[in-house]
Amino acid sequence: MLPIVQTKLELQASAESAWPSASRKPMWVGWIALLVLPAAAFAVRSRLAPWSFMWAISLATFFGCKWQTWWARRRISRQPLGRTLGYLFAWPGMEAETFFDLTRCVTRPKWNELMWALTKMGCGCALLWGAVRRIPGNNILAGWIGMIGMILILHFGLFHLLSLAWRSFGVNARAIMQSPLSAMSLSDFWGRRWNLGFRQLTHEFVFQPMRSRVGAMPALLLSFLVSGIIHDLVISVPAGGGYGLPTLYFVLQACGLLFERSSLGKTLGLGLGAQGRIFAMACAGCPAVILFHPAFVLRVILPFLNVIGAR
C-alpha cells in the first residue's frame, strides 16, 4: 500500500509543478463560459420550442458552471486529456478537486450497486413510456409522472451508472444522489443527499465566500436565493410564466432550515429521528408544486413528452 500511495503523491506533485497554480490564473476566465453559453441560448430562443429552449439554457448553464469549477479549483494540475474531457462532458458532479485527486483511495463499485442503478432506470422508463400513456388528456398529472420518470432515468439511474464507471477506473466520483428519501433532517436532505453537484456549486461559490463577509445565516439565505433564481431561469423563462415561484420554493427551503436549527425546532426534534424525516419530506416535497409550476408542466414538459413518444 505504501509504495502505491507514494507513487500517487509523486504523480500529484509532478503534475502540480508542471502547471501553474489557480492563484496565478486570471479568475475572470472561469466566468466566460457562464456568460457566453447562456447568452448564446437566449440568442436563438425565438427559433426554439419552449422545451428545446429549456434544454438549451439548462445545458448552457451546466457547462458554464462545469468550466468555472474546473478553472477555479485550488490545485490545478496537468491531467490526462481524457480525464479532463470526462470531467467536463461525462460527469454531472462539480467537485473538481476530488475528481482529479490522484492520492485518494476509491472504493470499487459492487454488483448490487449496478443492479440498483439499472433498477432505477427501469422504473423511470416504465413511468415515462408506460404510465404516462395511461393518463387521459394533456394534464398536469401526466406531466408530473413524466418528470418523475425522467428524474429516475437521469439523476438516479444514468448519473449513478456514470459514478460506477468512473469509480471502476479509480476516479473518486461519488453519485450525486445519496438516497434522499433516507434523509433524517432537511439539512441532511439538502446538504448530503440531493443533487450534490448543484449543492457543491452553491456551497463553493456562494456560501463559503459570503459566510466570511456577512455570516452563516445570511450566506445560507443567499445560497438558496441564488438556487431559486437559477431554477427560475431554466423553468419559468422557458415556460413564459410562473416567474418567481421556483425562487419562492428555495426561499421556503431556507426558512425551513432556519426553523429546523432554531431552539423550537431542536425542542421538537426536527433534526433527527422520525420527526426529522417527516419534516424534511414535507418541506422538500409538498411545495414542489410551485417549483415545477403548472405553466412549466403544461407548456414545456407535456410537449416534450409528445416529442419523445411518451404520449
C-alpha positions in Angstrom: 0.0 0.0 0.0 2.7 2.5 0.9 4.6 2.4 -2.5 1.3 2.9 -4.2 0.4 5.9 -2.1 3.9 7.3 -2.6 3.6 6.9 -6.3 0.3 8.7 -6.4 1.7 11.5 -4.3 4.7 11.8 -6.6 2.3 12.0 -9.6 0.3 14.7 -8.0 3.3 16.7 -7.1 4.9 16.4 -10.5 1.6 17.4 -12.1 1.1 20.4 -9.9 4.7 21.6 -10.6 4.1 21.3 -14.3 1.0 23.5 -14.2 0.5 27.0 -12.7 -1.5 27.2 -9.6 -5.0 28.6 -9.6 -4.0 31.8 -7.8 -1.8 32.7 -10.8 -4.6 32.2 -13.3 -6.9 35.1 -14.1 -10.2 34.3 -12.4 -12.3 36.1 -14.9 -11.6 33.4 -17.5 -13.6 31.0 -15.4 -16.7 33.1 -15.8 -16.5 33.4 -19.6 -18.4 30.2 -20.4 -21.1 31.0 -17.8 -21.7 34.3 -19.6 -21.3 33.3 -23.2 -23.2 30.0 -23.3 -26.5 31.2 -21.7 -26.3 34.3 -23.9 -26.0 32.1 -27.0 -29.0 30.1 -25.8 -31.0 33.3 -25.5 -29.9 34.4 -28.9 -31.6 31.5 -30.6 -34.6 31.4 -28.2 -37.1 32.6 -30.8 -36.2 29.7 -33.1 -36.7 27.0 -30.4 -39.8 25.4 -28.9 -40.2 26.0 -25.2 -39.0 22.5 -24.4 -35.9 22.9 -26.7 -35.0 26.2 -25.1 -35.4 24.6 -21.6 -32.7 22.0 -22.5 -30.6 24.7 -24.3 -30.5 27.0 -21.3 -30.1 24.1 -18.8 -27.1 22.7 -20.7 -25.6 26.1 -21.3 -25.8 26.9 -17.5 -24.5 23.4 -16.6 -21.4 23.6 -18.9 -20.7 27.1 -17.9 -20.7 26.0 -14.2 -18.5 23.0 -15.1 -15.9 25.2 -16.7 -15.9 27.5 -13.7 -15.4 24.7 -11.2 -12.6 23.3 -13.3 -10.9 26.6 -13.7 -11.3 27.7 -10.1 -10.1 24.6 -8.3 -7.3 25.4 -6.0 -4.8 22.7 -7.0 -5.0 22.8 -10.8 -2.7 20.2 -12.3 -2.0 19.0 -15.8 -4.2 15.9 -16.1 -4.6 13.5 -18.9 -6.8 14.9 -21.6 -9.2 12.0 -21.3 -9.9 12.7 -17.6 -10.3 16.5 -18.2 -12.8 15.9 -21.0 -14.5 13.3 -18.9 -15.0 15.8 -16.1 -16.3 18.5 -18.4 -18.6 16.3 -20.5 -19.1 12.9 -18.9 -19.7 13.7 -15.2 -22.5 15.7 -13.7 -20.7 16.4 -10.4 -19.0 19.7 -9.6 -16.2 18.5 -7.2 -13.3 19.1 -9.5 -10.8 18.9 -6.6 -12.0 15.4 -5.6 -12.4 14.2 -9.2 -8.8 15.0 -10.1 -7.3 13.9 -6.8 -4.7 11.1 -7.5 -4.0 10.4 -3.9 -7.4 9.3 -2.7 -8.2 5.6 -2.5 -11.5 4.8 -4.2 -13.9 2.0 -3.2 -14.6 -0.1 -6.2 -18.3 -0.5 -7.1 -20.1 -3.7 -6.3 -22.6 -5.6 -8.5 -25.6 -4.7 -6.2 -24.9 -1.0 -7.0 -25.0 -1.7 -10.7 -28.3 -3.6 -10.3 -29.8 -0.9 -8.2 -28.8 1.8 -10.7 -30.4 -0.2 -13.6 -33.5 -0.8 -11.5 -34.0 2.9 -11.0 -33.6 3.5 -14.7 -36.0 0.7 -15.5 -38.6 2.2 -13.1 -38.1 5.6 -14.8 -38.6 4.1 -18.2 -41.8 2.3 -17.0 -43.2 5.6 -15.8 -42.1 7.6 -18.8 -43.1 5.3 -21.6 -45.7 3.3 -19.8 -47.7 5.0 -17.0 -47.8 8.4 -18.8 -49.7 6.8 -21.7 -52.4 5.6 -19.3 -53.3 9.2 -18.2 -56.0 10.5 -20.4 -55.6 14.0 -21.9 -52.7 16.5 -21.6 -53.0 17.3 -17.9 -50.7 18.1 -15.0 -50.7 14.6 -13.6 -49.3 13.1 -16.8 -46.6 15.8 -16.8 -45.6 15.1 -13.2 -45.4 11.3 -13.8 -43.3 12.0 -16.8 -41.0 14.3 -14.8 -40.6 11.7 -12.1 -39.7 9.2 -14.7 -37.1 11.5 -16.3 -35.5 12.2 -12.9 -35.3 8.5 -12.1 -33.7 7.8 -15.5 -31.2 10.7 -15.4 -30.4 11.7 -11.8 -30.9 8.4 -10.1 -30.1 6.0 -12.9 -27.7 7.3 -15.6 -25.7 9.5 -13.3 -25.3 6.6 -10.8 -24.0 4.5 -13.7 -21.5 7.2 -14.6 -20.4 7.2 -10.9 -19.9 3.4 -11.1 -18.0 3.7 -14.3 -15.6 6.3 -13.1 -15.0 4.6 -9.8 -14.2 1.4 -11.6 -11.3 3.3 -13.1 -10.2 4.6 -9.8 -11.7 8.0 -10.0 -13.4 9.4 -6.9 -16.8 10.2 -8.4 -19.4 9.9 -5.8 -23.0 9.6 -7.0 -24.8 13.0 -6.9 -27.9 11.4 -5.4 -27.3 9.8 -2.0 -30.6 8.1 -1.0 -32.5 11.4 -0.4 -35.6 9.5 0.9 -33.4 8.4 3.8 -32.7 12.0 4.9 -33.1 12.4 8.7 -33.5 16.1 8.5 -33.9 18.9 6.0 -30.3 19.8 6.5 -29.3 16.2 5.7 -31.5 16.3 2.6 -30.0 19.4 1.0 -26.5 19.1 2.4 -25.7 15.5 1.9 -28.2 13.7 -0.3 -30.0 15.7 -3.0 -28.1 16.7 -6.2 -24.7 17.0 -4.6 -23.3 18.6 -7.8 -25.6 21.6 -7.5 -25.0 21.7 -3.7 -21.2 21.8 -4.3 -21.6 24.7 -6.7 -23.6 26.9 -4.4 -21.5 26.0 -1.4 -18.2 26.8 -3.1 -19.2 29.9 -5.0 -21.9 31.5 -2.8 -22.0 30.2 0.7 -18.3 30.0 1.5 -17.3 33.4 0.1 -20.3 35.1 1.7 -20.0 33.4 5.1 -16.8 35.2 5.9 -18.3 38.5 4.9 -21.9 38.5 6.2 -22.1 35.4 8.5 -23.5 31.9 8.1 -27.2 32.7 8.2 -27.3 35.4 5.5 -24.9 33.3 3.4 -27.4 30.4 3.7 -30.3 32.5 2.7 -28.3 33.9 -0.2 -27.3 30.4 -1.4 -30.9 29.3 -1.6 -31.9 32.6 -3.2 -29.3 32.1 -6.0 -30.5 28.5 -6.4 -34.1 29.8 -6.9 -33.0 32.3 -9.4 -31.1 29.7 -11.4 -34.2 27.4 -11.4 -36.4 30.3 -12.4 -34.0 30.7 -15.4 -34.4 27.1 -16.5 -38.0 26.6 -15.5 -40.0 29.8 -15.6 -38.3 31.5 -18.5 -38.8 28.7 -21.0 -42.4 28.3 -19.8 -43.1 32.0 -20.2 -44.9 32.1 -16.8 -44.7 31.2 -13.2 -41.9 33.7 -12.6 -40.7 33.8 -9.1 -42.3 30.5 -8.0 -39.1 28.4 -8.1 -37.3 31.2 -6.2 -40.1 31.2 -3.6 -39.7 27.4 -3.3 -36.0 27.7 -2.4 -36.7 30.6 0.0 -39.1 28.3 1.8 -36.4 25.7 2.0 -34.1 28.2 3.6 -36.8 29.2 6.1 -37.3 25.5 6.8 -33.6 25.0 7.6 -33.5 28.0 9.8 -36.6 26.8 11.7 -35.1 23.3 12.0 -32.0 24.7 13.6 -33.9 27.1 15.9 -34.4 26.4 19.6 -38.0 25.5 18.9 -37.0 23.2 16.0 -34.5 21.4 18.2 -37.1 21.1 21.0 -39.4 19.4 18.5 -36.6 17.1 17.4 -36.8 18.2 13.7 -33.2 17.5 13.1 -33.3 13.7 13.8 -35.5 10.6 14.0 -38.9 10.2 12.6 -39.8 13.8 13.2 -36.8 15.0 11.2 -37.6 12.7 8.3 -41.3 13.7 8.2 -40.3 17.4 8.4 -37.7 17.0 5.6 -40.0 15.2 3.2 -42.9 17.7 3.9 -40.7 20.8 3.4 -38.9 19.5 0.3 -41.9 17.6 -1.2 -45.1 19.5 -0.6 -44.0 22.9 -2.1 -42.6 21.2 -5.2 -45.8 22.1 -7.0 -44.6 25.7 -7.0 -41.1 24.7 -8.1 -42.4 22.8 -11.1 -45.4 25.0 -11.5 -48.4 24.4 -13.9 -47.1 26.7 -16.6 -43.9 24.7 -16.8 -45.6 21.3 -16.8 -48.2 22.3 -19.4 -46.0 24.4 -21.8 -42.7 22.6 -21.5 -43.0 19.1 -20.1 -46.1 17.8 -21.9 -44.9 18.9 -25.4 -41.5 17.3 -24.7 -43.3 14.1 -23.7 -45.0 14.1 -27.0 -41.7 14.6 -28.9 -40.0 11.6 -27.2 -43.0 9.4 -27.8 -44.2 9.1 -24.2 -47.7 10.3 -25.0 
